[in-house]
Amino acid sequence: MKIWVPSEAMIDVLSDLPRVQCVVYDGKGELPDGIEDVEVWVPPLITPRDVKGTLAKMPSLRLVQTVTAGVEPYRPNMPEGAVLCNARGVHDAGTAEWAVGAMIAVLREFPEFVDAQRRGAWTYHHTGVLADSTVLIVGYGSIGGALERRLDGFEVDVVRVARTAREGVHGMDELPELLPRADVVVLLVPATADTAGMVDAAFLARMKDGALLVNAARGGVVDTDALVAELKSGRLKAAVDVTAPEPLPEGHPLWSAPGLLITPHVAGSTPASGRRMLRLVRSQLLRYLAGEPLNNVISDTY
């Protein structure tokens, strides 16, 4: 069985599996030989070029196991007979940790104090604080749960929102009445047709004055022009790990928007995520070889 994997490290953790031939394809350069025989593909973290064309050349493909939670480049292009699985759980710790760090950094004005340090300026003043805040998590899945666990002890009220309401979790239809109550709004929704541009001017207008928007989802979830307008007015603050487009080009209005912290899509790029990714892929391959049900199968949008 031929498997494409994104790294030598993944070959190492699969080396003892029977009847498995691993080939490294990191998404760069030319496609390796024998694409027509690939049965399992584990794509790299950074989406390879021409996913549609690559999948179309894989008649033997039976499983695509992504190392990301998002599967939007793959799902619409999956060949018949192949199963798509995501990496739910792999990046929970890193993304949740980034979200907490981003909240604290913006509310306590760490970027401004770093600038002052570079100037040698002692700029004492009061700042915002996370304590006593209401944190609204929009897209309450496994990462949302990990975020809530990390917020425990920060003395905040957590409000949960998901696509489908359940006990303790509000539905998306309740967002308009929930937004004005939140001091921090964290976006963790997947990129789908329903979430594209959902954080538009009307959504932002419902947020209370001085509130903080934290985007750890996908850049396309937010209307960038609407966000820039709110930031320039000084009414809202934001922290984003994702933008549209990515990478963010030089001169883009987001770079100079006030009250904004930008990181270059690094929330899940941690050693912890790397270790968990290797464990997940090995577990899935063992299940696949044994004919057992796979984890994280994408059967609907997500």
C-alpha positions as CSV (number, residue, x, y, z in Angstrom):
1,M,0.0,0.0,0.0
2,K,1.5,3.3,-1.0
3,I,1.0,6.3,1.3
4,W,2.0,9.9,0.7
5,V,3.1,11.6,3.9
6,P,4.3,15.2,4.5
7,S,7.6,14.5,6.4
8,E,10.3,12.1,7.3
9,A,9.1,12.2,10.9
10,M,5.8,10.7,9.8
11,I,7.7,7.9,7.9
12,D,9.5,7.1,11.2
13,V,6.2,6.6,13.1
14,L,4.8,4.4,10.4
15,S,7.9,2.5,9.5
16,D,6.9,-0.7,11.4
17,L,3.5,-1.0,9.8
18,P,3.1,-4.0,7.5
19,R,2.6,-3.7,3.8
20,V,3.1,0.1,3.8
21,Q,5.3,2.1,1.5
22,C,5.6,5.7,2.5
23,V,6.7,8.5,0.1
24,V,7.3,12.1,1.3
25,Y,5.4,14.7,-0.6
26,D,5.6,18.1,1.2
27,G,3.4,19.9,-1.2
28,K,6.3,21.7,-2.9
29,G,7.9,21.0,-6.3
30,E,6.9,18.2,-8.6
31,L,4.6,15.3,-7.7
32,P,6.3,12.1,-6.8
33,D,6.2,9.2,-9.3
34,G,3.5,6.6,-8.9
35,I,0.6,8.9,-8.0
36,E,-1.8,6.5,-9.6
37,D,-1.0,3.9,-6.9
38,V,-1.4,6.1,-3.9
39,E,-4.1,4.6,-1.6
40,V,-3.7,7.0,1.4
41,W,-2.7,10.7,1.3
42,V,-1.7,12.7,4.3
43,P,-1.3,16.3,2.9
44,P,1.1,18.8,4.5
45,L,0.0,21.5,6.9
46,I,0.2,24.2,4.2
47,T,-2.3,23.3,1.4
48,P,-0.4,22.1,-1.7
49,R,-0.9,23.8,-5.0
50,D,-3.6,22.3,-7.3
51,V,-5.4,20.0,-4.8
52,K,-8.1,19.4,-7.3
53,G,-5.7,18.4,-10.1
54,T,-3.7,16.2,-7.7
55,L,-6.8,14.3,-6.4
56,A,-8.0,13.8,-10.0
57,K,-4.8,11.8,-10.7
58,M,-5.4,9.4,-7.8
59,P,-7.6,6.5,-9.0
60,S,-6.5,4.2,-6.2
61,L,-7.1,6.8,-3.4
62,R,-9.2,5.5,-0.5
63,L,-8.3,7.9,2.3
64,V,-7.2,11.5,2.7
65,Q,-6.2,12.2,6.3
66,T,-5.6,15.9,6.8
67,V,-3.3,17.3,9.5
68,T,-5.6,20.3,9.8
69,A,-9.1,20.7,11.3
70,G,-10.2,22.6,8.1
71,V,-10.8,20.5,5.0
72,E,-12.2,23.1,2.6
73,P,-9.5,22.6,-0.1
74,Y,-10.2,18.8,-0.2
75,R,-13.9,18.1,0.5
76,P,-15.3,19.4,-2.9
77,N,-12.7,17.6,-4.9
78,M,-12.7,14.1,-3.3
79,P,-12.8,11.3,-5.8
80,E,-15.6,8.7,-5.6
81,G,-14.8,5.9,-3.1
82,A,-12.3,7.9,-1.0
83,V,-12.9,8.9,2.6
84,L,-11.9,12.3,4.0
85,C,-10.9,12.6,7.7
86,N,-9.7,15.7,9.5
87,A,-7.3,16.3,12.4
88,R,-9.9,17.2,15.0
89,G,-8.2,17.5,18.4
90,V,-4.7,17.8,17.1
91,H,-4.5,21.6,17.2
92,D,-6.9,22.2,20.2
93,A,-4.2,22.9,22.7
94,G,-2.2,25.3,20.5
95,T,-5.2,27.2,19.2
96,A,-6.8,27.5,22.6
97,E,-3.6,28.7,24.1
98,W,-3.1,31.2,21.3
99,A,-6.6,32.6,21.9
100,V,-6.1,33.1,25.6
101,G,-2.7,34.7,24.9
102,A,-4.2,37.0,22.3
103,M,-6.9,38.2,24.6
104,I,-4.5,39.0,27.4
105,A,-2.0,40.6,25.0
106,V,-4.6,43.0,23.5
107,L,-6.5,43.7,26.7
108,R,-3.3,44.4,28.7
109,E,-1.8,46.3,25.8
110,F,1.4,44.2,25.5
111,P,2.1,45.3,21.9
112,E,2.0,49.0,22.9
113,F,4.3,48.4,25.9
114,V,6.7,46.5,23.7
115,D,6.8,49.6,21.4
116,A,7.4,51.8,24.4
117,Q,10.2,49.5,25.6
118,R,12.0,49.9,22.2
119,R,11.7,53.6,22.6
120,G,12.9,53.5,26.2
121,A,9.7,55.1,27.3
122,W,8.0,54.4,30.7
123,T,4.3,54.7,29.7
124,Y,2.5,53.9,32.9
125,H,-1.3,53.7,32.6
126,H,-4.2,51.5,33.5
127,T,-5.2,48.8,30.9
128,G,-8.1,46.5,30.3
129,V,-8.3,43.1,31.9
130,L,-9.8,39.7,31.2
131,A,-11.2,39.2,34.7
132,D,-15.0,39.8,35.1
133,S,-15.5,39.6,31.3
134,T,-18.0,37.7,29.3
135,V,-16.3,35.6,26.6
136,L,-18.6,34.5,23.7
137,I,-17.2,31.4,21.9
138,V,-18.7,31.2,18.4
139,G,-18.2,27.7,17.1
140,Y,-18.1,25.6,20.2
141,G,-16.5,22.3,19.2
142,S,-13.4,20.6,20.5
143,I,-11.2,23.7,20.3
144,G,-14.0,25.7,22.0
145,G,-14.0,23.2,24.8
146,A,-10.2,23.4,25.1
147,L,-10.4,27.2,25.2
148,E,-13.0,27.1,28.0
149,R,-10.8,24.8,30.1
150,R,-8.0,27.2,29.7
151,L,-10.2,30.1,30.7
152,D,-11.2,28.4,33.9
153,G,-9.5,30.4,36.7
154,F,-9.5,33.7,34.8
155,E,-12.8,34.7,36.4
156,V,-14.8,35.1,33.2
157,D,-18.3,34.0,32.1
158,V,-18.2,31.8,29.1
159,V,-21.1,31.8,26.6
160,R,-21.1,29.0,24.1
161,V,-22.6,29.1,20.5
162,A,-22.6,26.3,18.0
163,R,-24.3,25.6,14.7
164,T,-26.9,23.4,16.5
165,A,-28.2,24.3,20.0
166,R,-27.8,21.8,22.7
167,E,-27.8,21.8,26.5
168,G,-25.6,24.6,27.6
169,V,-24.8,25.7,24.1
170,H,-26.8,28.4,22.1
171,G,-27.6,28.1,18.5
172,M,-26.3,30.5,15.8
173,D,-29.7,32.0,15.5
174,E,-29.3,33.5,19.0
175,L,-26.1,35.4,18.1
176,P,-27.8,38.8,17.6
177,E,-29.0,38.9,21.2
178,L,-25.8,37.4,22.6
179,L,-23.3,39.7,20.9
180,P,-24.1,42.9,22.8
181,R,-23.4,41.1,26.1
182,A,-19.9,39.9,25.2
183,D,-16.7,41.7,26.1
184,V,-14.7,39.2,24.0
185,V,-16.0,37.3,20.9
186,V,-13.9,34.4,19.8
187,L,-14.4,32.9,16.4
188,L,-13.7,29.1,16.0
189,V,-16.2,28.2,13.2
190,P,-15.1,26.2,10.2
191,A,-14.9,27.7,6.8
192,T,-18.2,26.8,5.0
193,A,-20.7,28.5,2.8
194,D,-22.7,29.4,5.9
195,T,-19.8,31.0,7.7
196,A,-18.2,32.9,4.8
197,G,-18.4,36.6,5.6
198,M,-20.7,35.9,8.6
199,V,-18.8,38.6,10.7
200,D,-20.0,41.5,8.6
201,A,-20.8,45.1,9.4
202,A,-24.1,44.2,11.1
203,F,-22.4,41.5,13.2
204,L,-19.7,43.9,14.3
205,A,-22.2,46.7,15.0
206,R,-24.0,44.4,17.5
207,M,-20.8,44.1,19.5
208,K,-20.5,46.4,22.5
209,D,-18.2,49.4,22.5
210,G,-14.7,48.5,23.5
211,A,-15.2,44.7,22.8
212,L,-12.5,42.5,21.4
213,L,-12.9,40.2,18.4
214,V,-10.5,37.2,18.3
215,N,-10.4,35.3,15.0
216,A,-8.8,31.8,15.3
217,A,-11.1,30.4,12.6
218,R,-10.5,31.4,8.9
219,G,-9.9,34.8,7.4
220,G,-12.9,34.5,5.1
221,V,-15.3,34.3,8.1
222,V,-14.7,38.1,8.6
223,D,-15.6,41.0,6.3
224,T,-12.2,42.7,6.3
225,D,-13.4,46.1,5.2
226,A,-16.1,46.1,7.9
227,L,-13.5,45.1,10.5
228,V,-11.0,47.8,9.4
229,A,-13.8,50.4,9.6
230,E,-14.6,49.5,13.2
231,L,-10.9,49.4,14.2
232,K,-10.3,52.8,12.6
233,S,-13.2,54.3,14.5
234,G,-11.6,53.0,17.7
235,R,-14.9,51.3,18.8
236,L,-13.5,47.7,18.7
237,K,-10.2,45.9,19.1
238,A,-9.2,42.7,17.4
239,A,-6.6,39.9,17.4
240,V,-6.4,37.7,14.3
241,D,-4.3,34.6,13.5
242,V,-6.0,34.3,10.1
243,T,-6.7,36.8,7.3
244,A,-8.1,36.9,3.8
245,P,-5.9,36.8,1.8
246,E,-3.0,34.8,3.3
247,P,-0.2,35.7,3.4
248,L,-1.3,39.3,4.0
249,P,0.3,41.4,1.3
250,E,2.4,44.4,2.0
251,G,0.4,47.6,2.3
252,H,-2.8,45.9,3.2
253,P,-5.1,48.1,5.5
254,L,-5.0,45.5,8.2
255,W,-1.3,46.1,8.8
256,S,-1.9,49.6,9.9
257,A,-5.3,49.3,11.6
258,P,-5.3,50.5,15.2
259,G,-6.1,48.2,18.0
260,L,-5.2,45.1,16.0
261,L,-2.8,42.2,16.8
262,I,-1.9,40.0,13.8
263,T,-0.1,36.7,13.9
264,P,0.7,34.8,10.7
265,H,-1.6,31.7,11.1
266,V,0.6,30.2,13.8
267,A,-2.0,29.2,16.5
268,G,-1.7,25.5,15.8
269,S,1.9,25.5,14.7
270,T,3.5,24.1,17.9
271,P,5.5,21.1,19.0
272,A,2.4,19.8,20.8
273,S,0.4,19.8,17.6
274,G,3.2,18.0,15.8
275,R,3.3,15.3,18.4
276,R,-0.4,14.8,18.4
277,M,-0.5,14.8,14.6
278,L,1.9,11.9,14.4
279,R,-0.1,10.0,17.0
280,L,-3.4,10.6,15.1
281,V,-2.0,9.5,11.7
282,R,-0.5,6.3,13.2
283,S,-3.8,5.5,15.0
284,Q,-5.8,6.1,11.8
285,L,-3.4,3.9,9.7
286,L,-3.7,1.1,12.2
287,R,-7.5,1.4,12.0
288,Y,-7.4,1.5,8.2
289,L,-5.2,-1.5,7.9
290,A,-7.4,-3.5,10.4
291,G,-10.6,-2.5,8.6
292,E,-11.9,-0.7,11.6
293,P,-14.0,2.5,11.6
294,L,-12.0,5.6,11.2
295,N,-12.0,8.7,13.5
296,N,-13.0,12.2,12.4
297,V,-14.7,11.1,9.2
298,I,-16.2,14.1,7.3
299,S,-19.7,13.1,6.4
300,D,-21.4,16.5,6.1
301,T,-19.9,20.0,6.0
302,Y,-17.9,19.1,9.1
